[in-house]
Amino acid sequence: MRALLQRVSEARVTVEGAVVGEIGPGLLILVCAMAGDTQAEADKLAAKIAKLRIFKDDAGKMNRSVLDTHGGALIVSQFTLAADTSSGNRPGFSTAAAPAEGEALYHHFAGAVQAQGIAVATGRFGADMKVALVNDGPVTIWMET
């Protein structure tokens, strides 16, 4: 699985003008299931993200996790993280999981993050979503299993 994390002060996702997911301080997690990914990989990624120390402590150092700060996670499916831009000018997405498999892993991943003790909001798989965020830092981190 691939994930792009953004530390945020707030974030929300809307579908057809309606807010479907929203958080205050925490993480916006853009996630893509790749062909061949498993639930075990989703679980491992969720556990790693929950403990990743990218929030400031009292001394201003990135020493606290989203768990430590009691932050939330807005998890948005984004198959374009599978983009292959190695040739031509149009990205290819053949390495992304098939839609049904990707959706199942997306929901499993969101549940795995929630099982870590993090309040989770989500987008809507396969929808045309509008994502708004206030990036805190900015801190943006790429992760892959």
N, C-alpha and C positions, 0 to 999 in steps of 0.2 A: 504494500500500500504506500501511497505517497500522500504527504500532508504538507501544507504550507500554513504555519502558525503566525498569527499576528497578535501581539499584545495590544489590547484595546482598552480605552476608557468606556466605550459603549459600542454596540453593533446591533444591526437589525437586518432582517431580510423580508422583502415584500414580494408578493405574487399577485399580479393583477390589482395593484393598489392597496392590498390588505397586508398588514404585518402578520407574518406567520411564525416568526421567531425573533427574540430580542433579548439582549443581556446588557448589564452594566459592565463594570470592570471585569476583565478576564481575557479569554482567548477566542479569537475568530479562527476556526480550523476549517480550511478548505481541504477536502479529502477526495482521493481518487483510488478506487480499487483497480488493480492491474490484473491482467489475465493470469490465472494461476494462484492468485492470493487466497489465503485461507482465513478462517475465523481465528486461528491461533496467532496469525500475524496481526490481525486487527486488535486482539487482546494485548499483545506485546506493545504495539504502538500506543494504545490507550494508556497503558501503565507507564510507559516512558514519558508521555506528554504530561500526565498528572503530576509527575515528580520532577519535571524539568524546571530548573531554578533560573527563571528569567524575569522574575519580579524583584523590585528593589527592596532591600531591608532598610532598617533605620539608619544605616550608614551610607545608603545610596548605592550599594553594590547589588548586582543581580545575584541574589542568594536565596530567594523564596520561590516556591512553586505556586501554581494556581490553587492547589489544595491548601497551602499555608495561608494564602490571602483570602480564602473563601470566595474566589472568583467563579464566574460562570464560564460556560463554553457554548458558543454558537457554532454548530457543525453544519457545513454546507457542502453538498456533493459538487464536485467539479471535475468532470472527466477530461477537461482540457489540460489538466496536469500531466496527462499521458502523452502530450503532444510530441511527435517526432518531427524535428525541423532540420534533420540532417541533409535533406536534398529538396530542391525546388523551393517554391515560395508558399506552398500551401501545406500546413501541418497535417500529419497523419495521426490517427488515433487508434490504430489497430492493436496497440499493446494494452489498451484499456480493457477491463473486464466487460463481458457482454452485459447489456442492460439489466437483465433479471438477476444475474450474479452480482453485478455492481450494486444494485439496490439492496439486495439481501446483506451484503457486506457493509454497506453504508449504515443500515439500521443496526446491524450487529455492533459495529464500531461505536455508534452513538450510545447504545446500551452499555457497552464496555466502559466508556468514559463515565457515564452516570454511575456505574457500579463502583468506580473509584471514589465516589463521594462528591462528585462535581455536579452542580446544577446544569442541566443541558437544555438548550433550545436548538431547534433544527430548521433548516430550509425545507423545501419540498423536492424530492428526487425527480429529476427530469423536467422540472418546470422552468420557465423563463423567469429567473429571479433577479431582483435588484437588491444589491448588498450595499449597505451604508455603514461606515465605521469611522471611529476616531482612533487612529493608530497612536499608541502610547510609546513614545521613544524617539523615533520608531524602532520597534523590535519586530523583525520578521525572520522566521527560521524555517528552513526546508528540512523535512525528515522523510526517510524512506526505509521500509523494511527489507 
